Amino acid sequence: MAAAPFDATIARQYGSALLKRGETAAALKHLSAAAQIGDSSEILRYNLGLAHFQAGDYAAAVSH
């Protein structure tokens, strides 16, 4: 069964995996997509904040 291309959970999980690998820019892309699709989980907000922090965008990090 193929996954839906805009599934928020998959985007969040993939973004989280990228973040763990140190691929911050790619992680931000997928985590932001998950947020836009409608994921509002605590895990997503934490990982978005962490990704923004690692990217040096401290103001965005604080907002998550």
Secondary structure as GFF3:
##gff-version 3
##sequence-region A 1 64
A	DSSP	alpha_helix	8	20	.	.	.	ID=ss1
A	DSSP	alpha_helix	24	37	.	.	.	ID=ss2
A	DSSP	alpha_helix	42	54	.	.	.	ID=ss3
A	DSSP	alpha_helix	58	63	.	.	.	ID=ss4
###
